[in-house]
Amino acid sequence: MHEVLDVPNEVAAELAGIGDGVLGALRDRLGCAINLRGNRLTLDGEDEKVVTARAVVEELVELVESGQEIGAGTVDTVLSAIDESEDVREIFEDVLWSHRGKKITPKTVTQKKYVDAIRKCTITFGIGPAGTGKTYLAIALAVAALSERQVGRIILTRPAVEAGERLGFLPGDVLAKVDPYMRPLFDALYDTMDPEKLNAFIERGTIEVAPLAFMRGRTLNDSFIILDEAQNTSPEQMQMFLTRLGFGSKVVVTGDQTQIDLPREQASGLIQVQNILGGISGIEFVHFSHQDVVRHKLVQRIVEAYKLHSEPRSR
């Protein structure tokens, strides 16, 4: 089948952007020959693949015309949206937070489901590989909730577990010692607000970044609470954390079951909690896959390769 599409000039410019990334992604994912000359796009290949390619291109045209930026990853999102009968514009137009002109929006169908689950549920678990935006999107929603006064404070926590290496003695007070473990959370925060404003919030206690051990014995009311790297919690720690939930609060738990840094004999609280709390109203589990990785394309392939390598060993 051979088909020629006339696309608007601004769409042609996006398709032929830096490194031919979008066109390359279209060829890789759709399995047909796609060429662009001027504003004429030619599609050659099997009938079914050309029909799919046309549908994807039409969605890309509408996205560009609505002011959205597109990239190689957009092709995967459009394909997933078509497969699951989702409106791709609803995904990209759902702006969670905007900072210095940068809009934070979902980039995949699963990310959109995750965002919707956080808004709807009291407790949401985001489980999946690195680079799928689990923590980043949760922090963006937390900052938005604080800005709109839906909550009075943000609490970010993670277990202080070393990733396969021993750091030994660290100088300074308790906060200085745990800072290396909390640094990824600070990085996400600095990406969502100005440093001066963030530091003021931290000094006032409006935003708190602390290791999981600091949560024991507390009741957290009127808060947006995020537990990161939850795969490194013990079952007892997970129970302790979840029972900190107070009135007017929302909890998001993120983790990657393939990156457990606990001793081999130690069970992971993230794995156990799915069997205990699955099906309870007000709690939702959202599972990400390698297709939701929004970092460099090579990261997606690395994640999938490690998954395939670990499956036979698990069995």
N, C-alpha and C positions, 0 to 999 in steps of 0.2 A: 504494500500500500504506500502511495506517495501523496503527501498533502503539503500544501503551501499556506502559511498563515501570515497575514500582514499585522504586525504589532506596532503600537505607537512608538514614536522616537524615544521617549523617556524609558519605555520598557526595553527597547533594543539596547539602550545605553547600559541599563542594569544587567541585562543578560550577558553583554560583552564586557563586563567590568573587569576589575583587577584579576589577572591570571585566568580569565575565562572560567571562573569557578562555578557559576551557576550552570552554564552550558555543559561543563564537564560533569557536574553532578547529575544533570538530566540524562546525559548519555550513559553514565554508570548505572543509575537506578532503573532506567526505563528500557535499556537494551535495544535501542534503535538509533539510527543515524540522524543526528540533529545538526543542522548548519544554519548560520545566520549571515546574511549579506544585506547590509543596509538595515531596513526594517522588515525584511522578508525572511521568515523562518521556515525551513523545509524539514519535513519529518519523513523518514523512509524506514520501513521495516514491516514486521508482521502486523496484520490488521489490528489485533487486540492491543498490541503495544503502542501503535500509533494513536489509537483512540484514547488510551490512557495518557499518553504524552500530550495530546491536545487538551484534555481535561486539566492536566497540571499547568500547562502554559496559560490557559484561560484564567485559572485561579491566580497565577503569578501576575498576570496583567491587571486583574482587579486589585491585588494587593498594592502594586506600584501606583496605580491611579488613585488609591485611597491615601497615599502618602507614606506607605510602609517601605522600609528598607528590606531588600531581600539578599540572601546569600546562599551558599551551597547547602547549608543546613535547612533552609526554607523548603527545599525540594522534598526532603524526608518528611517534614511536617505536613506538607500538602498531601503527599501520598498516604500518610497515616490518617489524615482527616477524611480523605476520600474513602479509604477502606472502612472506617468506622462511622461513616455518614455524618461527620461533624462539619460545622461551618468554620473554615480556616480563618475567616476574618474575626470571629469571636475570640479565637486564641490570641492573635496578634494585637487586637484592639483592647484587650483587657490589661490596662496599665495599672500595675500594682503600686508603683511609686516612681516619681520623677525627681531627679537631682542633677542640677547644672545642665539641663537640656537632655540628659540621658534618661530614656524611658525604660523601666524594667517591666517586661512582659513575659508571659510563658512562651516557650519556643517549640514545644512539642505537645501532642495531644495528652500525654500522661502528665506533663507539667500543669496543663490546664485543669485536669481532674484533681490533681494534688492541691492546687490553689483553691478550687471550689470546695474541696473537702475541708481545708483549714477554715474557710469562712463559715461553713455549715456546722462542723462538728466541734465539740469541746476538746477532744483529744484526737490528734491525727498522727499516724506513723508514716513516714516516708522512707521506704526501704529500697536500696538499689546501689549500683556502682558509683564510683567517684566521677565527678564531672556532670552529674545529671541535674544539678541546681537545687538539691534538696534543702540545704542550709541557706543558700543565698536567697531563694524565693521566700523562705520562712522569715528571714530577717527583714526583707523588704516589706512583707505584710505586717510584721511587728512594728516597724518604724511608721508605717502608714496608720496603724491602729493607735499608736501613741500620739501621732500628729492630730488625728481626728478625735482624740480624747475618749476612745472606746476602752482604753486601759490606762492605768496610772503609771505603769512602769514596765520595763522589759527586763527579763532575767534570762541570761544565756549561760549555759553550763555544759560541761563535758567531763568525763572521767579522766583523771591524770594518769594515763597509761602510756608507757613508752612503746614506740612502734619498732619492736625488734632490736632495740639497742639500749645500752645503759648510759644515761647522761652523768651519773655520779653526783657528787655534791654540787649544788648550785648556790652561789652567794646571794645575800640579800634577805629581806623579810619574806613572809609567806607569799604575798602577792608577787614579788619578784621571782620567787621560785616556780610558781605555777604559770607565769607569763608565757613561756615557750609553748605550753599546752593550749593556752587560750588564744594565741596569736591568729589562727585562721578566722576566729570569730571577730576579732578586732579588724582584720582586713576587710571582711564583708561590711562591717559597720562603717568604716571610713569610706566605703564605696557608695554609701547611701545618705551620708550627711557630712557637713563641714566639720573639720577636726575641732574647731573652737566650740561648736555647739555640742559635739559628742563629749568632749572633755568636761564641759559644764554639766551635762546630764550625768556623767559618771561620778563627778564630785558630789552631786546632790543625791545620788543613789537612785535617780530615775532610770538609769540603765546600769545593770549590774552584770558583770562577767566574772564567774567564779567556778572553781572546780566542784564536782558533784558532791564531794564530802561536806561542803558548806551548806548543803540543802537540808541535812538531817535536823529533825526537830522543829522545822518551820512550817507555817501554813501560809501559802502564797495567794492572797486575795488581789483582785483587780489587776492582774498581771498577764502579760504575754510571755510564756515560758518556753524556751527551746532547749531540748537536750540533744546535743550533737555527739557523733561517734558512739551511739548507744550500743553498738555491737560489743563494746568493751566494758559494759556494765555486767555485774553478776546478777542473778535472779533477785537476790535480796536488795541490791542497789536499785534495780528497776522498780520493785515494789515500793521501796522507800520513796523514790522520786515521784511516782504516780500518785501516791497518797499525800503529797504536799499540796495538791490541787485545792484551791479555795474558791470562794464565791466570786463571780464575775471574771474568772480567769480562763485562759485558753492555753493548751499545751500542744507543742509539736515535738515529736521525737524522730530523729533522723539517724540512719546507720546503714552500713554496708556489711552484709553477712560474710562476704568473701575477704574482709580485712580485719579479722579478729586478732587482737594482739595479746589476749589473755593467755595464761599458761594452758597447756593442752588439756589438763585435767579439769579446768575451770569451765563450767557451762556459761553460755552467753545469755544474759537477760533478754536481749532482743529476740533471740530465737524462741525462747520459752514463752514470752508474752503473747506471741501470735496464737499459740494453742490455747492460752488461758482466756484471752480477752476477745478473740475473734467472734463476731456476731453480736456483741453488746451494742445497744443503741447509744449513739453519741460518740462512738469510737470508730474510726475508719483507718484501714490499712491501704496504702497506695504503693504499688510495686513498680519500680522503674527497671528498664532493661538497658543493654548497651546502645540501643537505638535512640535513647534519650540523652546520651552524652552530648553536651553542647560545647565541649572544648575542642581542641584540634582533632581533625578526623582520625588521626593516627591513634589518639587516646581511645576512641571507640573500638578500633580494631584490637588494641592491646587488651582492653577489658574483655572482649569476646574471646580472644585467644586464651587468656588465663581461665576464663569460665570453662571452655572446652577441655582445657588441660586438667582442671580440678574435678570435673564431673566423674571420670572413671575412678579416681582415687577415693572420692566420697562413697561411690557404690561399693 
